[in-house]
Every structure is written in C-alpha cells, then in structure tokens.
C-alpha cells in the first residue's frame, strides 16, 4: 500500500525554561539533573524536521516558571478551526492555559474557549478520521468527553487508561492515518481494549519495551512517522506496514514524561 503524506500545521513551544522541578507523573524525578540546552537542541531538530517534511510550524513564546510548557500538545485541541483550551489537572501547569487562550485569540480564531471540565488537550484527545479518541483515568475527566463531543460535533470514543506510566492517551496510542492506529493494549482497561479491537482490528500493537521507550508518543502525517529511536521493534513494524518511520532522540524531554507527540499540537483549520 502506498502511503501518502498530508501537509500539517503545528504549534510548538521552545523548551527555554525546561526543567523537572516537581513530579506529576511516574517519569519525573526532580532529583535527576536536566540540561535545558540539550532539550532545546533536540527540540530544534524536531521543529526543523517538520519543516523539511513540508509542514508549517508556528511557535508560542515560552513563559518563565512553566517548565512543562514545551509539551504543547497538552495545551488545547483544535478541530475545524474551533479551539478547546485545556483545563489542567495539576496546579503546576494551570497557568499554561492562559497563554494558549491569548495566542489563539490573537490569531483570529473565531471560536476559542477554555474547557469547563478537566482535560489536557491532545494529551488525551486524538483525532482519528471522523472520530475523537478520548482518554481518561489519570488526567482528563470522563465528563470532559461529553463536552468535547458537543463542542466539536463529532463522535467521541472514551478509552480508560489503567497504567500510571501511560498517564495520557498519547503515551499509549498513536493515530497513523484516518483508518490506522498503533497502541499498547495493557495500558487500557479490558472494556477499552475490546473497543479498540473492534474499531481497529488491523492495528499495530506495541511491545512492552517499545511502549516503555515512549514509542507511541509519535507524530504521523500519513506516511512519515516520527517516534523515539529506542522503539526499534515498533520502527520495524511500521516499515512492514509501508510507513516511513523517522527515529528521534528527545531523551532529555523524556525525563519529564514527554516526547515527539507531546511537543506537537496540530492546528486543524
């Protein structure tokens, strides 16, 4: 099968103030050293790669005191030009929402609002063709799923995460194109696994090792799939399915529990 890349429009935030100052997921250890310049270098490689692949990248200015703001995917969900800005669960990140509200309003988006219920943007909302796959269990409130369905006017498929290492949906599942996903089954409840099996019987299944390497925190344009380089078996499976995987080294950002997808918010206008 010939895979076709579709030009995308992304929003990113430079990790100027990146650090691990607190712990709000199992990957974060404030006792380990971090290197902001290395994080910037790795992030710039990803930003430049998007440009080389023909995608448009805009940047939101980072703000001091918000070390996780680099994880732009958590800031909002954008579909058909409508913007639902996140309402973060943890106080350490709550101020990020104001930056996203201001940015989208200044760019002339006509429908911009902050969510009423706790949700963390594309961390837990993944657009898959005509449906929205929505995670819950650790961050996003189940009540937020109905809010998203009403706001965007699309069917929402609720999926429950059960392993705290995979605290956001985008750490346990990646959308490859409108009909194909890859995911790690043990990250989901039994009921959610059955839902995924019914919807995506031909999905690529990640091994425990590749999932732990954050291999599912990936970005796909329908052909190219950018994912952590340590997910070697997943990379091989993607090639077998005629995708073009591009290994990435975002090891510094992984110290805060984020990688390729976490850094990338898609602007669907």
C-alpha positions as CSV (number, residue, x, y, z in Angstrom):
1,X,0.0,0.0,0.0
2,X,1.3,3.4,-1.0
3,X,1.2,5.8,2.0
4,X,0.6,9.5,1.3
5,X,1.8,12.4,3.5
6,X,-0.5,15.3,4.1
7,X,0.9,18.7,4.9
8,X,0.2,19.6,8.5
9,X,0.1,22.8,10.6
10,X,1.7,22.6,14.1
11,X,2.1,24.7,17.1
12,X,5.2,24.2,19.3
13,X,6.9,25.9,22.3
14,X,10.6,26.1,22.7
15,X,11.9,24.5,25.9
16,X,13.7,27.6,27.0
17,X,12.7,27.1,30.7
18,X,12.6,23.3,30.6
19,X,13.4,21.5,33.9
20,X,12.0,18.8,36.2
21,X,11.0,20.8,39.3
22,X,8.2,18.6,40.5
23,X,6.7,15.2,39.9
24,X,3.2,14.8,38.4
25,X,3.8,11.5,36.5
26,X,6.0,8.4,37.2
27,X,8.7,9.6,34.7
28,X,9.5,12.8,36.6
29,X,12.3,12.8,39.2
30,X,13.3,16.2,40.4
31,X,16.5,14.7,41.9
32,X,17.9,13.9,38.5
33,X,19.8,16.7,36.6
34,X,18.4,18.2,33.5
35,X,20.1,20.1,30.7
36,X,18.0,22.8,29.2
37,X,20.3,23.5,26.2
38,X,20.3,19.8,25.2
39,X,16.5,19.9,25.4
40,X,16.5,22.9,23.1
41,X,18.9,21.2,20.6
42,X,16.7,18.1,20.5
43,X,13.5,20.1,20.1
44,X,15.0,22.3,17.4
45,X,15.9,19.1,15.4
46,X,12.2,18.1,15.6
47,X,10.9,21.5,14.6
48,X,13.3,21.7,11.6
49,X,12.4,18.2,10.6
50,X,8.7,19.2,10.3
51,X,9.8,22.0,8.0
52,X,11.8,19.6,5.9
53,X,8.8,17.3,5.6
54,X,6.7,20.2,4.2
55,X,4.8,21.0,7.4
56,X,4.1,24.5,8.8
57,X,5.2,25.2,12.3
58,X,4.2,28.2,14.4
59,X,5.7,28.9,17.9
60,X,4.1,30.2,21.1
61,X,6.6,32.0,23.3
62,X,7.5,30.1,26.4
63,X,6.9,31.7,29.8
64,X,9.2,31.6,32.9
65,X,8.0,29.4,35.7
66,X,6.3,26.9,33.4
67,X,8.9,24.2,32.7
68,X,6.4,21.8,31.1
69,X,5.1,24.3,28.6
70,X,7.2,22.7,25.9
71,X,4.6,19.9,25.8
72,X,2.3,21.9,23.5
73,X,0.0,19.0,22.7
74,X,-1.5,19.4,26.2
75,X,-2.5,23.0,25.7
76,X,-5.6,22.6,23.5
77,X,-7.5,20.6,20.9
78,X,-8.1,22.3,17.6
79,X,-10.6,20.8,15.1
80,X,-12.2,22.6,12.1
81,X,-10.9,25.9,13.4
82,X,-12.6,25.5,16.8
83,X,-10.3,25.6,19.8
84,X,-10.9,24.0,23.2
85,X,-8.2,25.1,25.5
86,X,-7.1,22.7,28.3
87,X,-8.0,22.9,31.9
88,X,-5.0,21.2,33.6
89,X,-5.5,18.8,36.5
90,X,-2.3,19.9,38.3
91,X,-1.8,23.5,39.6
92,X,1.8,23.4,38.4
93,X,0.6,23.6,34.8
94,X,-2.7,25.5,35.2
95,X,-1.2,28.9,34.2
96,X,-0.3,27.5,30.7
97,X,-4.0,27.7,29.7
98,X,-3.9,31.5,29.7
99,X,-1.0,31.5,27.3
100,X,-2.9,29.3,24.8
101,X,-6.1,31.4,25.2
102,X,-4.2,34.6,24.4
103,X,-2.4,33.1,21.5
104,X,-5.4,31.6,19.7
105,X,-7.5,34.8,20.2
106,X,-4.6,37.0,18.9
107,X,-4.5,34.8,15.7
108,X,-8.1,35.4,14.9
109,X,-9.7,32.1,15.7
110,X,-13.4,32.7,16.0
111,X,-14.3,30.0,18.5
112,X,-11.9,29.8,21.4
113,X,-12.8,28.8,24.9
114,X,-11.3,27.0,27.9
115,X,-12.8,23.7,28.8
116,X,-15.2,23.5,31.7
117,X,-14.1,20.1,32.8
118,X,-10.5,18.9,33.3
119,X,-8.9,17.9,30.0
120,X,-5.3,18.1,28.8
121,X,-5.7,18.8,25.1
122,X,-4.2,16.4,22.6
123,X,-2.6,14.5,25.5
124,X,-6.0,12.8,25.9
125,X,-7.8,13.8,22.7
126,X,-6.6,12.2,19.4
127,X,-8.4,12.9,16.2
128,X,-8.8,9.7,14.1
129,X,-10.7,10.4,10.9
130,X,-14.3,11.3,11.7
131,X,-14.0,10.4,15.4
132,X,-12.2,11.7,18.5
133,X,-10.4,9.1,20.6
134,X,-10.6,10.4,24.2
135,X,-8.6,9.1,27.2
136,X,-9.4,9.2,30.8
137,X,-8.2,7.5,34.0
138,X,-5.4,9.8,35.2
139,X,-5.8,13.3,33.8
140,X,-8.9,14.1,31.7
141,X,-12.3,13.9,33.4
142,X,-14.8,11.5,31.9
143,X,-17.3,14.4,31.9
144,X,-14.9,16.3,29.6
145,X,-15.6,13.7,26.8
146,X,-19.3,14.8,26.5
147,X,-18.2,18.4,26.5
148,X,-15.8,17.7,23.6
149,X,-18.5,15.9,21.6
150,X,-20.8,18.8,22.0
151,X,-18.3,21.5,21.2
152,X,-16.7,19.8,18.1
153,X,-19.8,18.0,16.9
154,X,-18.0,14.7,16.4
155,X,-18.5,11.2,17.9
156,X,-16.2,10.6,20.9
157,X,-14.8,7.2,21.8
158,X,-14.0,7.0,25.5
159,X,-10.9,4.9,26.5
160,X,-9.8,4.2,30.0
161,X,-6.1,4.1,30.9
162,X,-5.1,1.9,33.8
163,X,-1.2,2.0,33.9
164,X,0.1,5.2,35.5
165,X,3.2,5.2,33.3
166,X,0.8,5.9,30.4
167,X,-1.0,8.8,32.0
168,X,-2.1,10.4,28.8
169,X,-3.7,8.7,25.8
170,X,-0.9,9.9,23.5
171,X,1.6,7.9,25.5
172,X,-0.3,4.6,24.9
173,X,-1.8,5.2,21.4
174,X,-0.8,7.0,18.2
175,X,-3.0,7.8,15.2
176,X,-1.2,6.9,11.9
177,X,-3.9,7.9,9.5
178,X,-7.7,8.0,9.3
179,X,-8.0,4.3,9.5
180,X,-4.9,3.0,11.3
181,X,-3.5,3.3,14.8
182,X,-0.8,1.7,16.9
183,X,-1.2,1.1,20.6
184,X,-0.2,-0.8,23.7
185,X,-3.1,-3.0,24.9
186,X,-2.1,-3.4,28.6
187,X,-2.3,0.4,29.1
188,X,-6.1,0.1,28.7
189,X,-9.0,-1.4,30.6
190,X,-10.5,-4.6,29.4
191,X,-13.5,-2.8,28.0
192,X,-11.4,-0.2,26.2
193,X,-9.2,-3.0,24.7
194,X,-12.3,-4.6,23.3
195,X,-13.4,-1.3,21.8
196,X,-10.1,-0.8,20.1
197,X,-10.0,-4.3,18.8
198,X,-13.5,-3.8,17.2
199,X,-12.6,-0.4,15.7
200,X,-9.1,-1.2,14.6
201,X,-8.7,-5.0,14.0
202,X,-5.5,-4.4,11.9
203,X,-3.8,-2.0,14.4
204,X,-0.1,-2.2,15.1
205,X,0.4,-3.5,18.7
206,X,3.4,-2.2,20.6
207,X,5.6,-4.4,22.8
208,X,6.1,-3.6,26.5
209,X,9.7,-2.5,25.7
210,X,8.6,-0.1,22.9
211,X,5.8,1.3,25.0
212,X,8.2,2.0,27.9
213,X,10.5,3.7,25.4
214,X,7.6,6.1,24.7
215,X,7.4,4.7,21.2
216,X,3.7,5.5,20.9
217,X,4.3,9.2,21.6
218,X,4.6,9.7,17.9
219,X,3.5,12.1,15.1
220,X,2.3,10.8,11.7
221,X,1.5,12.7,8.6
222,X,0.0,9.6,7.0
223,X,3.4,8.4,5.6
224,X,6.2,9.6,7.8
225,X,6.0,8.6,11.5
226,X,8.4,10.3,13.9
227,X,8.9,8.4,17.1
228,X,11.6,7.7,19.7
229,X,14.6,5.9,18.3
230,X,14.6,3.3,21.2
231,X,11.3,1.8,19.9
232,X,13.1,-0.5,17.5
233,X,10.5,-3.2,17.1
234,X,7.8,-0.6,16.5
235,X,10.0,1.0,13.9
236,X,10.3,-2.3,12.1
237,X,6.6,-2.9,12.2
238,X,5.9,0.5,10.7
239,X,8.2,-0.3,7.8
240,X,6.4,-3.6,7.3
241,X,3.2,-1.6,7.0
242,X,4.7,0.7,4.4
243,X,5.1,3.7,6.7
244,X,8.4,5.7,6.7
245,X,9.5,5.8,10.4
246,X,11.9,8.5,11.4
247,X,13.8,7.8,14.7
248,X,14.0,10.8,17.0
249,X,16.2,11.5,20.1
250,X,14.2,13.5,22.6
251,X,15.8,11.8,25.6
252,X,16.1,15.0,27.6
253,X,12.4,15.7,27.4
254,X,11.6,12.2,28.3
255,X,12.8,13.0,31.8
256,X,9.5,14.9,32.2
257,X,7.5,12.2,30.6
258,X,7.2,13.6,27.1
259,X,8.4,13.1,23.6
260,X,7.5,13.8,20.0
261,X,3.8,14.0,20.2
262,X,3.8,15.8,23.5
263,X,5.8,18.6,21.8
264,X,3.4,18.9,18.9
265,X,-0.1,20.4,18.8
266,X,-1.9,20.1,15.4
267,X,-3.9,23.1,14.2
268,X,-6.7,21.7,12.1
269,X,-8.2,24.7,10.4
